[in-house]
Amino acid sequence: MTKPSLPELLHAAVTAVGGTERPGQVTMAEAVAEAIDDASHLLVQAGTGTGKSLGYLVPALAQGERVVVATATLALQRQLVERDLPRTVEALHPLLRRRPEFAMLKGRSNYVCLHRLHEGVPQDEEEGLFDQFEAAAPTSKLGQDLLRLRDWADETETGDRDDLTPGVSDRAWSQVSVSSRECLGATKCAYGAECFAEMARERAKLAEVVVTNHALLAIDAIEGAPVLPQHEVLIVDEAHELVSRVTGVATGELTPGQVNRAVRRAAKLADEKAADQLQTAAEGFERLMELALPGRLEEIPEDLGYALMALRDACRTVISAIGSTRDKSVQDEDAVRKQALASVESVHDVAERITNGSEWDVVWYERHEPRGGAAYRHSGASLRVAPMSVSGILREKLFSDRSVVLTSATLKLGGDFNGVGASLGLGPEGAEGDDLPQWKGVDVGSPFDYPRQGILYVAKHLARPARDGDRADMLDELTELIQAAGGRTLGLFSSMRAAQLAAEELRSRVPEFPILLQGEETLGELIKNFAADPKTCLFGTLSLWQGVDVPGPSCQLVVMDKIPFPRPDDPLMSARQKAVEDAGGNGFMAVAATHAALLMAQGAGRLVRATGDRGVVAVLDQRLATARYGSYLKASLPDFWFTTDRNQARKSLAAIDAAARQAEDEAD
């Protein structure tokens, strides 16, 4: 039988999901197939509406290699596992003469732990375990969540938290889940044969396609112990998020609450001398955390260094003591020991990392407003340590022994892929070198006609924004734009404070247009209500820049209050910028401008989500039109028609609003 061609396979898959084949999708599929065939690396920018999931799934399935697909969001994971993969596999089966298996795999804490569910949770305040179902009042929200979890655990086939609808609070889930460090292990656990996490791993071992998330991919790369099955092809979707997710996994944190929790857990099994040593070290650390000032610690202060060394050494003593202790009076001793070791080892590892003082790490102190009264007065104090860069980790661990395809709607910043490539540990495209992975960048375009569908308006007449300053002229401009648009506005703000001030002001200025504010309801509820009523506006910060998908007339104006550069006092970003400058590069462009370009590209992408969408992206920051770096930022955005004419922007919005209202009237 003749081997089916890639166009035949793609056509069958697109037909099966009820989609439309697009030139960009075909170009992407061909590029992915070539990369897999050559065992090379590929960066693909595929605009919204391209159908990029089929653009990589079809060539991956056709090659017959083991594939891991890593995504950033739950929504895309669900789309792949519940919609795209089942339909694609069935559509390709007659042509491929095989039916590839696929599976979802997440970190252990995403699955309900049957041991925790049936045996109880080790507690800090008492010996042994407690029955969380008896301890929580059945009429309380926590009690209701726990009872629902117990019933659900008897019915679910996956034990995956994301399959529980509606969801439960983090507090409730923590009562029935464990981290990988807390897990007893399948051979030592009475419920090992039924373990949901172990079953998910077994399914992944047998599957040809494994869908996971960026966090698990990062753990697999960083921690050395493989958690993903061996694979020949890695596809990273939503790849613009990868660096921040890997950085998050590689970041360590120490808080007084975390240390005190380790002390309480260790006291159950460690001998008195070891427990007292840890208690004393914890008290010394806590005192210093009360005195510390926020900001980066380029050198660890002497007193803090001594406190961290004392903490590290005390943890080491306790780990040894717990490991050699056996106390049959402690109920479910193995579970209590595992939880205690997990807490103490976590504190030890971060304390040791900071005291070792790697030049590649950034250490800083943060203090947030305390919550919950005096009992939680230290909850906002933390010492954090993060890698200066994750590019070396990614170059070594990600690109060394497999073909890697990275795709997103926003990978090409300032007109090329090199900025994103550098953050991933790749050299300039086409560069030669023994230690430089070879890669190619492909922009397959978008099915949307951006110059006809959207306008990029820069409010050049506004005063240059000052950090955290009041911007009366910006609020005036925002008011006029919302009135012209008839509501229909997604407001993307550079800080939560700016979003709150704008919402408060606009609610009094334009009461006819409801203003929703991030944080006042769940994000899902906010987006649902925003989409349901065209007059409604939605204001918010970072997650809205990337997490809103509202095609149609409810979102016809996207406003950015200012260019989203990182704050000058951001310890990690400022350290990265200085490192580039010390190496002779342009730190501002490499770090701050790249960060802003990525967010702006994501934010502007909220406007046009379907072929019938029309609207305006309004940037209320004159620097996009006047500063030297403005051209770099503009080149990172969709190719909208550009203007700085405020009257033109308002007239266009009014015309788009009138057309939308006419269509709504005709539909009624």
C-alpha positions as CSV (number, residue, x, y, z in Angstrom):
1,M,0.0,0.0,0.0
2,T,1.3,3.4,-0.9
3,K,2.3,5.6,2.0
4,P,-0.3,8.4,2.4
5,S,1.0,11.9,1.7
6,L,1.1,14.6,4.3
7,P,-1.6,16.7,2.5
8,E,-3.9,13.7,2.4
9,L,-3.4,13.1,6.1
10,L,-3.9,16.8,7.0
11,H,-7.1,17.0,4.9
12,A,-8.6,13.9,6.6
13,A,-7.8,15.3,10.1
14,V,-9.1,18.8,9.4
15,T,-12.3,17.4,8.0
16,A,-12.7,15.2,11.0
17,V,-12.6,18.1,13.5
18,G,-14.9,20.2,11.3
19,G,-12.3,22.8,10.5
20,T,-11.0,24.5,7.4
21,E,-7.7,23.8,5.8
22,R,-5.5,26.9,5.7
23,P,-2.3,27.6,3.8
24,G,-0.5,28.5,7.0
25,Q,-1.5,25.2,8.5
26,V,-0.1,23.3,5.5
27,T,3.2,25.2,5.6
28,M,3.5,24.4,9.4
29,A,2.8,20.7,8.9
30,E,5.4,20.5,6.2
31,A,8.0,22.3,8.4
32,V,7.2,20.1,11.4
33,A,7.5,16.9,9.3
34,E,10.9,18.1,7.9
35,A,12.2,18.9,11.4
36,I,11.2,15.5,12.8
37,D,12.6,13.7,9.7
38,D,15.9,15.6,10.1
39,A,16.0,15.4,13.9
40,S,16.4,19.2,13.9
41,H,14.7,22.0,15.8
42,L,12.0,24.4,14.7
43,L,10.4,27.6,16.0
44,V,7.0,28.2,14.4
45,Q,5.0,31.3,14.7
46,A,1.4,30.5,13.9
47,G,-1.2,33.2,14.3
48,T,-4.6,32.7,16.0
49,G,-6.9,30.7,13.8
50,T,-4.1,28.8,11.9
51,G,-5.1,25.5,13.4
52,K,-1.7,24.9,14.8
53,S,-2.5,21.9,17.0
54,L,-3.3,19.8,13.8
55,G,-0.3,21.5,12.2
56,Y,1.9,19.6,14.5
57,L,-0.2,16.6,15.5
58,V,-0.7,15.2,12.0
59,P,3.0,15.1,11.0
60,A,4.0,13.8,14.4
61,L,1.5,11.0,14.2
62,A,2.5,10.2,10.6
63,Q,6.2,9.8,11.6
64,G,5.4,7.1,14.2
65,E,7.9,8.5,16.7
66,R,7.2,8.8,20.5
67,V,6.0,12.4,21.0
68,V,5.6,14.6,24.1
69,V,3.4,17.6,23.7
70,A,3.8,20.2,26.5
71,T,1.3,23.1,26.8
72,A,0.9,26.0,29.3
73,T,-2.8,26.1,29.8
74,L,-5.4,23.6,30.9
75,A,-7.8,24.7,28.1
76,L,-5.3,23.6,25.4
77,Q,-4.5,20.3,27.2
78,R,-8.3,19.5,27.3
79,Q,-8.7,20.5,23.7
80,L,-5.9,18.1,22.6
81,V,-7.0,15.1,24.7
82,E,-10.7,15.4,24.5
83,R,-11.2,16.8,21.0
84,D,-8.2,17.0,18.6
85,L,-6.4,13.8,19.3
86,P,-9.4,11.4,19.4
87,R,-10.8,12.8,16.2
88,T,-7.4,13.0,14.5
89,V,-6.5,9.4,15.4
90,E,-9.8,8.1,14.1
91,A,-9.5,10.1,10.9
92,L,-5.9,8.9,10.2
93,H,-6.5,5.3,11.1
94,P,-7.7,4.2,7.7
95,L,-4.7,5.9,6.1
96,L,-2.0,5.0,8.6
97,R,-3.4,1.5,9.2
98,R,-2.8,2.0,12.9
99,R,-4.5,3.7,15.8
100,P,-1.9,5.6,18.0
101,E,-2.5,5.7,21.7
102,F,-2.4,9.0,23.6
103,A,-2.4,9.9,27.3
104,M,-2.3,12.9,29.6
105,L,0.4,13.1,32.3
106,K,0.8,15.7,35.1
107,G,2.7,16.1,38.3
108,R,1.7,13.8,41.2
109,S,-0.1,16.5,43.2
110,N,-2.7,16.8,40.4
111,Y,-4.1,13.4,41.3
112,V,-6.1,12.4,44.3
113,C,-4.0,10.3,46.7
114,L,-6.0,7.2,48.0
115,H,-3.8,6.8,51.0
116,R,-4.5,10.4,52.1
117,L,-8.2,9.9,51.3
118,H,-8.6,6.8,53.3
119,E,-6.0,7.0,56.0
120,G,-6.0,10.7,56.8
121,V,-3.5,13.6,56.8
122,P,-0.4,13.8,59.0
123,Q,-1.0,16.9,61.2
124,D,1.5,19.4,62.6
125,E,-0.3,19.9,65.9
126,E,-0.7,16.3,67.0
127,E,0.8,12.8,66.8
128,G,-0.3,10.6,64.0
129,L,-3.0,11.4,61.5
130,F,-6.4,13.0,61.6
131,D,-9.6,12.2,59.7
132,Q,-10.1,15.3,57.6
133,F,-13.7,14.3,56.9
134,E,-14.6,14.3,60.6
135,A,-12.6,17.4,61.5
136,A,-14.3,19.6,58.9
137,A,-17.8,20.6,59.7
138,P,-20.1,19.0,57.1
139,T,-21.9,22.3,56.6
140,S,-18.7,24.3,56.0
141,K,-17.4,24.9,52.5
142,L,-14.3,22.8,53.3
143,G,-16.5,20.0,54.7
144,Q,-18.7,20.0,51.6
145,D,-15.7,19.9,49.3
146,L,-14.1,17.0,51.2
147,L,-17.3,15.0,51.1
148,R,-17.7,15.6,47.4
149,L,-14.1,14.6,46.8
150,R,-14.6,11.3,48.7
151,D,-17.7,10.5,46.5
152,W,-15.9,11.6,43.3
153,A,-12.8,9.4,44.1
154,D,-15.1,6.3,44.0
155,E,-16.4,7.2,40.5
156,T,-13.4,8.8,38.7
157,E,-11.3,6.8,36.3
158,T,-8.4,9.3,36.3
159,G,-8.3,10.9,39.8
160,D,-7.2,14.1,37.9
161,R,-8.2,17.3,39.7
162,D,-9.1,18.9,36.5
163,D,-11.7,16.3,35.8
164,L,-13.6,17.3,39.0
165,T,-16.4,19.7,38.1
166,P,-17.1,22.0,39.7
167,G,-13.7,22.3,41.3
168,V,-12.7,22.6,45.0
169,S,-10.5,25.0,46.9
170,D,-6.7,24.5,47.1
171,R,-7.2,23.9,50.9
172,A,-9.6,21.0,50.3
173,W,-7.4,19.5,47.5
174,S,-4.3,19.6,49.8
175,Q,-6.1,17.3,52.2
176,V,-6.3,14.5,49.6
177,S,-3.1,15.0,47.5
178,V,0.6,14.6,48.0
179,S,3.8,16.0,46.4
180,S,6.3,13.6,44.8
181,R,8.4,14.0,48.0
182,E,5.6,13.1,50.3
183,C,4.5,10.0,48.3
184,L,5.2,6.7,50.0
185,G,6.0,5.0,46.6
186,A,3.8,2.4,44.9
187,T,5.6,-0.6,46.5
188,K,5.3,0.7,50.1
189,C,1.8,2.1,49.9
190,A,-1.2,-0.1,50.6
191,Y,-3.0,1.6,47.7
192,G,-0.1,1.5,45.3
193,A,-1.9,-0.9,42.9
194,E,-4.9,1.5,42.6
195,C,-2.8,4.7,42.6
196,F,-4.2,7.2,40.0
197,A,-0.8,8.9,39.5
198,E,0.9,5.5,38.9
199,M,-1.8,4.5,36.5
200,A,-1.3,7.8,34.6
201,R,2.4,7.0,34.4
202,E,1.7,3.5,33.1
203,R,-0.6,4.9,30.4
204,A,2.0,7.4,29.4
205,K,4.6,4.7,29.0
206,L,2.4,2.9,26.5
207,A,1.2,5.9,24.6
208,E,2.7,7.2,21.4
209,V,1.6,10.8,22.2
210,V,1.9,12.1,25.8
211,V,0.3,15.5,26.6
212,T,1.7,17.2,29.6
213,N,2.4,20.8,30.9
214,H,5.4,23.1,30.9
215,A,5.9,22.6,34.6
216,L,6.4,18.8,34.4
217,L,8.6,19.3,31.3
218,A,10.7,21.7,33.4
219,I,10.9,19.2,36.3
220,D,11.9,16.5,33.9
221,A,14.7,18.7,32.5
222,I,16.0,20.2,35.8
223,E,15.8,17.5,38.4
224,G,17.6,14.8,36.6
225,A,15.2,12.0,37.6
226,P,13.1,11.4,34.5
227,V,9.3,11.8,35.0
228,L,8.4,11.7,31.3
229,P,8.8,8.6,29.2
230,Q,11.6,8.5,26.7
231,H,10.6,10.3,23.5
232,E,12.1,11.2,20.2
233,V,10.0,14.3,19.5
234,L,9.1,17.2,21.8
235,I,6.5,19.7,20.8
236,V,6.1,22.8,23.0
237,D,2.9,24.7,22.4
238,E,2.3,28.1,23.9
239,A,6.1,28.3,23.8
240,H,6.2,32.0,24.7
241,E,5.4,30.8,28.2
242,L,8.2,28.2,28.6
243,V,11.0,30.4,30.0
244,S,8.8,31.8,32.7
245,R,7.4,28.4,33.7
246,V,10.9,26.9,33.8
247,T,12.1,29.8,35.9
248,G,9.2,29.3,38.3
249,V,10.1,25.6,38.7
250,A,13.8,26.5,39.3
251,T,12.9,29.2,41.9
252,G,13.4,28.3,45.6
253,E,11.6,30.1,48.4
254,L,12.0,30.2,52.2
255,T,9.3,31.7,54.5
256,P,9.0,31.7,58.3
257,G,5.8,29.8,58.0
258,Q,7.4,27.1,55.9
259,V,10.3,26.7,58.3
260,N,8.0,26.5,61.3
261,R,5.9,23.9,59.6
262,A,9.1,21.8,59.1
263,V,9.9,22.2,62.8
264,R,6.5,20.9,63.9
265,R,6.6,18.0,61.5
266,A,10.2,17.1,62.5
267,A,9.4,17.1,66.2
268,K,7.2,14.0,65.8
269,L,10.1,11.7,64.8
270,A,13.5,13.4,65.4
271,D,15.2,13.1,68.7
272,E,14.9,16.0,71.2
273,K,18.4,17.3,70.6
274,A,18.0,17.5,66.8
275,A,14.5,19.0,67.0
276,D,15.7,21.7,69.4
277,Q,18.6,22.5,67.1
278,L,16.1,23.1,64.2
279,Q,13.8,25.1,66.5
280,T,16.6,27.4,67.5
281,A,17.7,27.9,63.9
282,A,14.1,28.6,62.8
283,E,13.7,31.3,65.5
284,G,16.9,33.0,64.4
285,F,15.8,33.0,60.8
286,E,12.4,34.3,61.7
287,R,13.8,37.2,63.7
288,L,15.9,38.3,60.7
289,M,13.0,38.0,58.3
290,E,11.2,40.6,60.5
291,L,14.0,43.0,60.1
292,A,14.9,42.5,56.4
293,L,14.3,45.1,53.8
294,P,12.8,44.2,50.4
295,G,15.0,44.0,47.4
296,R,17.9,42.1,45.8
297,L,20.7,40.7,48.0
298,E,23.8,40.9,45.8
299,E,25.7,39.8,48.8
300,I,24.1,37.9,51.6
301,P,24.3,40.0,54.9
302,E,26.6,38.3,57.4
303,D,23.9,37.7,60.0
304,L,21.5,36.3,57.5
305,G,24.3,34.0,56.1
306,Y,24.9,32.7,59.6
307,A,21.2,32.1,60.1
308,L,20.9,30.2,56.8
309,M,23.9,28.0,57.6
310,A,22.5,27.2,61.0
311,L,19.2,26.3,59.3
312,R,20.9,24.2,56.7
313,D,23.0,22.3,59.3
314,A,20.0,21.8,61.6
315,C,18.0,20.4,58.7
316,R,20.8,18.0,57.8
317,T,20.9,16.7,61.4
318,V,17.1,16.3,61.5
319,I,17.1,14.4,58.2
320,S,19.6,12.0,59.5
321,A,17.7,11.6,62.8
322,I,14.4,11.0,61.1
323,G,15.8,8.5,58.8
324,S,17.1,6.3,61.6
325,T,14.1,6.7,63.9
326,R,11.4,4.1,64.3
327,D,8.4,4.9,66.6
328,K,5.5,2.4,66.4
329,S,3.5,4.7,68.6
330,V,3.1,7.1,65.7
331,Q,0.0,6.2,63.6
332,D,0.9,5.5,60.0
333,E,4.6,6.2,60.7
334,D,5.8,6.0,57.1
335,A,3.4,8.7,56.0
336,V,4.3,11.0,58.9
337,R,8.0,10.4,58.2
338,K,7.6,11.1,54.5
339,Q,5.8,14.4,55.1
340,A,8.3,15.5,57.7
341,L,11.3,14.7,55.4
342,A,9.6,16.5,52.5
343,S,9.3,19.7,54.6
344,V,12.8,19.6,56.1
345,E,14.5,18.6,52.9
346,S,12.8,21.5,51.1
347,V,14.0,24.0,53.7
348,H,17.5,22.4,53.6
349,D,17.8,22.6,49.8
350,V,16.9,26.3,49.5
351,A,19.1,27.3,52.5
352,E,22.0,25.4,51.1
353,R,21.5,26.9,47.6
354,I,21.5,30.4,49.0
355,T,24.5,29.9,51.3
356,N,26.5,28.3,48.4
357,G,26.1,31.7,46.6
358,S,26.2,30.7,42.9
359,E,27.0,33.7,40.6
360,W,24.3,32.3,38.4
361,D,21.6,32.8,41.0
362,V,19.7,35.9,42.1
363,V,18.6,36.2,45.7
364,W,16.0,38.6,47.0
365,Y,13.7,39.4,49.9
366,E,10.0,40.1,49.5
367,R,7.4,41.4,51.9
368,H,3.8,41.4,51.0
369,E,0.9,42.8,53.1
370,P,0.1,40.3,55.9
371,R,-3.3,38.6,55.6
372,G,-5.5,37.1,58.3
373,G,-4.4,39.2,61.3
374,A,-1.6,38.8,63.8
375,A,-1.6,35.0,63.7
376,Y,-0.3,35.3,60.1
377,R,1.9,38.3,60.4
378,H,4.8,36.6,58.7
379,S,2.9,35.1,55.8
380,G,4.1,37.8,53.4
381,A,7.9,37.6,54.2
382,S,9.9,35.4,51.9
383,L,13.5,34.9,50.8
384,R,13.7,33.8,47.1
385,V,16.4,32.4,44.9
386,A,16.1,32.0,41.1
387,P,18.5,31.3,38.2
388,M,19.8,34.4,36.4
389,S,18.9,32.6,33.2
390,V,17.4,29.3,32.3
391,S,18.9,29.4,28.7
392,G,21.8,27.1,29.6
393,I,19.5,24.6,31.3
394,L,17.2,24.5,28.3
395,R,20.1,24.3,25.8
396,E,21.6,21.3,27.6
397,K,18.5,19.5,28.7
398,L,15.9,20.2,26.0
399,F,17.7,20.3,22.7
400,S,20.4,17.7,23.2
401,D,18.8,14.3,22.3
402,R,15.5,14.9,20.5
403,S,13.8,16.9,17.8
404,V,12.1,20.0,19.4
405,V,9.3,22.0,17.8
406,L,8.3,25.2,19.6
407,T,5.2,27.0,18.5
408,S,3.1,30.0,19.5
409,A,1.3,33.0,18.0
410,T,4.1,35.2,19.4
411,L,7.6,34.0,18.9
412,K,8.8,36.5,16.4
413,L,9.7,39.7,18.3
414,G,11.0,42.8,16.5
415,G,10.8,41.0,13.2
416,D,12.9,37.9,13.9
417,F,13.1,34.8,16.2
418,N,16.5,35.6,17.7
419,G,15.2,37.2,20.9
420,V,13.1,34.3,21.9
421,G,15.8,31.9,20.6
422,A,18.4,33.4,22.9
423,S,16.1,33.0,25.9
424,L,15.8,29.3,25.1
425,G,19.5,28.8,24.9
426,L,19.7,29.0,21.1
427,G,22.3,31.0,19.1
428,P,21.3,33.3,16.3
429,E,19.4,31.5,13.5
430,G,21.9,29.8,11.2
431,A,24.8,30.2,13.5
432,E,27.4,27.4,13.5
433,G,29.1,25.9,16.5
434,D,29.7,22.6,18.3
435,D,27.6,23.6,21.3
436,L,24.9,25.5,19.4
437,P,21.8,23.5,18.5
438,Q,20.8,24.0,14.9
439,W,17.3,25.5,14.4
440,K,15.1,27.2,11.9
441,G,12.3,29.8,12.4
442,V,9.2,29.8,10.3
443,D,6.4,32.3,10.4
444,V,3.3,30.7,8.7
445,G,1.2,33.9,9.1
446,S,-2.4,34.2,10.0
447,P,-5.7,33.6,8.3
448,F,-6.8,37.1,9.4
449,D,-6.5,40.2,7.3
450,Y,-5.1,42.4,10.1
451,P,-4.8,45.7,8.2
452,R,-8.5,45.5,7.3
453,Q,-9.7,44.0,10.5
454,G,-7.9,46.1,13.1
455,I,-6.4,49.5,13.9
456,L,-3.4,50.2,16.1
457,Y,-3.9,53.6,17.7
458,V,-1.2,55.2,19.8
459,A,-2.3,58.2,21.9
460,K,0.7,60.3,21.0
461,H,-0.8,63.4,22.5
462,L,-0.8,62.0,26.1
463,A,1.9,62.9,28.6
464,R,4.7,60.4,29.0
465,P,3.6,58.0,31.8
466,A,5.4,58.3,35.0
467,R,5.9,55.3,37.3
468,D,2.7,54.9,39.5
469,G,1.7,58.5,38.8
470,D,-1.9,59.6,38.4
471,R,-2.8,59.9,34.8
472,A,-5.8,62.1,34.5
473,D,-5.3,62.6,30.7
474,M,-5.1,58.8,30.2
475,L,-8.4,58.4,32.1
476,D,-10.0,61.1,29.9
477,E,-8.8,59.3,26.8
478,L,-10.0,56.0,28.1
479,T,-13.5,57.4,28.8
480,E,-13.8,58.8,25.3
481,L,-12.7,55.6,23.7
482,I,-15.2,53.4,25.7
483,Q,-18.0,55.8,24.9
484,A,-17.1,55.6,21.2
485,A,-16.9,51.8,21.3
486,G,-20.2,51.5,23.2
487,G,-18.5,49.5,25.9
488,R,-17.0,46.3,24.3
489,T,-13.6,47.1,26.0
490,L,-10.9,44.9,27.3
491,G,-8.6,47.0,29.5
492,L,-5.1,45.6,30.0
493,F,-3.2,47.4,32.7
494,S,0.5,47.3,33.7
495,S,-0.4,46.9,37.4
496,M,-3.3,45.9,39.6
497,R,-3.3,49.3,41.2
498,A,-3.7,51.0,37.8
499,A,-6.6,48.6,36.9
500,Q,-8.4,49.3,40.2
501,L,-8.0,53.1,39.9
502,A,-9.3,53.0,36.3
503,A,-12.3,50.8,37.2
504,E,-13.2,53.0,40.2
505,E,-13.0,56.2,38.1
506,L,-14.8,54.8,35.0
507,R,-17.6,53.4,37.0
508,S,-18.6,56.9,38.0
509,R,-17.9,58.5,34.6
510,V,-19.7,55.9,32.3
511,P,-22.3,54.2,34.5
512,E,-24.1,53.0,31.5
513,F,-21.2,50.6,30.7
514,P,-20.7,48.0,33.4
515,I,-17.0,47.7,34.4
516,L,-15.8,44.2,35.6
517,L,-12.5,44.1,37.5
518,Q,-10.2,41.2,37.8
519,G,-10.2,39.7,41.3
520,E,-13.8,40.6,42.1
521,E,-14.9,37.2,40.6
522,T,-13.2,34.1,39.2
523,L,-11.5,34.7,35.9
524,G,-13.9,32.2,34.2
525,E,-16.9,34.1,35.5
526,L,-15.5,37.5,34.5
527,I,-14.8,36.3,30.9
528,K,-18.2,34.7,30.7
529,N,-20.0,37.9,31.8
530,F,-17.8,40.0,29.5
531,A,-18.7,37.9,26.5
532,A,-22.4,37.8,27.3
533,D,-23.0,41.6,27.3
534,P,-21.5,43.8,24.6
535,K,-21.8,46.9,26.7
536,T,-19.6,45.4,29.4
537,C,-15.9,46.3,29.9
538,L,-13.3,44.1,31.6
539,F,-10.3,45.6,33.3
540,G,-7.3,43.6,34.7
541,T,-3.7,42.8,34.6
542,L,-1.2,40.1,33.6
543,S,-3.4,37.0,33.1
544,L,-5.9,39.0,31.0
545,W,-3.1,39.9,28.6
546,Q,-2.8,36.3,27.6
547,G,-5.9,34.5,28.8
548,V,-8.9,36.0,27.1
549,D,-10.5,34.5,24.0
550,V,-13.7,36.4,23.2
551,P,-14.4,36.5,19.5
552,G,-17.3,38.6,18.2
553,P,-18.7,42.0,19.1
554,S,-18.1,41.9,22.9
555,C,-14.4,42.8,22.4
556,Q,-13.9,45.5,19.9
557,L,-11.5,47.7,21.8
558,V,-8.4,46.5,23.5
559,V,-6.7,49.2,25.6
560,M,-3.1,49.0,27.0
561,D,-2.5,51.7,29.6
562,K,1.2,51.7,29.0
563,I,4.1,49.7,27.6
564,P,4.5,46.8,30.1
565,F,8.1,47.0,30.9
566,P,9.2,45.1,34.0
567,R,9.4,47.3,37.1
568,P,12.9,48.8,37.6
569,D,13.0,47.3,41.1
570,D,12.1,43.8,39.9
571,P,15.1,41.8,41.3
572,L,15.3,39.1,38.7
573,M,14.7,41.2,35.6
574,S,17.1,44.0,36.7
575,A,19.7,41.3,37.5
576,R,19.3,39.8,34.1
577,Q,19.5,43.2,32.4
578,K,22.7,44.0,34.3
579,A,24.2,40.7,33.3
580,V,23.7,41.4,29.6
581,E,25.2,44.9,30.0
582,D,28.2,43.5,31.9
583,A,28.7,41.1,28.9
584,G,28.7,44.1,26.5
585,G,25.2,43.7,25.3
586,N,22.1,46.0,25.3
587,G,20.4,44.9,28.6
588,F,17.4,47.1,28.0
589,M,16.6,45.6,24.6
590,A,17.5,42.1,25.5
591,V,15.4,41.9,28.7
592,A,13.0,44.8,29.2
593,A,12.0,45.5,25.6
594,T,11.7,41.7,24.8
595,H,9.5,41.3,27.9
596,A,7.3,44.2,26.9
597,A,7.1,43.1,23.2
598,L,6.0,39.6,24.2
599,L,3.2,40.9,26.4
600,M,2.1,43.5,23.9
601,A,1.9,40.9,21.2
602,Q,-0.2,38.7,23.4
603,G,-2.4,41.6,24.5
604,A,-3.0,42.8,20.9
605,G,-3.8,39.3,19.9
606,R,-7.0,39.5,22.1
607,L,-8.7,41.7,19.5
608,V,-9.0,39.6,16.4
609,R,-10.0,36.0,17.2
610,A,-12.2,35.3,14.2
611,T,-12.5,36.3,10.6
612,G,-15.4,38.6,11.2
613,D,-13.9,40.5,14.1
614,R,-13.2,44.2,13.8
615,G,-11.8,46.7,16.3
616,V,-9.0,48.9,17.7
617,V,-6.0,48.3,19.8
618,A,-5.4,51.5,21.7
619,V,-2.0,52.0,23.4
620,L,-2.2,55.0,25.8
621,D,1.5,55.5,25.9
622,Q,3.2,57.9,23.5
623,R,6.5,56.1,23.7
624,L,5.3,53.5,21.2
625,A,5.3,56.2,18.6
626,T,8.1,58.5,19.8
627,A,10.8,56.3,21.4
628,R,13.6,54.7,19.5
629,Y,12.5,51.2,20.7
630,G,9.0,51.9,19.5
631,S,9.7,50.4,16.1
632,Y,10.9,47.1,17.7
633,L,7.7,46.9,19.8
634,K,5.4,47.7,16.8
635,A,7.2,45.1,14.6
636,S,6.2,42.5,17.3
637,L,2.5,43.3,16.9
638,P,0.0,42.1,14.3
639,D,0.1,44.2,11.2
640,F,-2.8,46.5,12.0
641,W,-3.5,49.7,10.2
642,F,-1.6,52.3,12.3
643,T,-2.7,55.8,13.4
644,T,-2.0,58.4,16.0
645,D,-5.1,60.4,15.1
646,R,-7.5,60.4,18.1
647,N,-10.4,61.5,16.0
648,Q,-9.9,58.8,13.5
649,A,-9.7,56.2,16.3
650,R,-13.0,57.4,17.8
651,K,-14.8,57.6,14.5
652,S,-13.7,54.0,13.6
653,L,-14.8,52.7,17.0
654,A,-18.2,54.4,16.6
655,A,-18.6,53.0,13.1
656,I,-17.7,49.5,14.3
657,D,-20.1,49.8,17.3
658,A,-22.9,51.0,15.0
659,A,-22.4,48.0,12.7
660,A,-22.4,45.6,15.6
661,R,-25.6,47.1,17.1
662,Q,-27.3,46.8,13.7
663,A,-26.3,43.2,13.4
664,E,-27.6,42.5,17.0
665,D,-30.9,44.2,16.1
666,E,-31.2,42.1,13.0
667,A,-30.4,39.0,14.9
668,D,-33.2,39.8,17.4
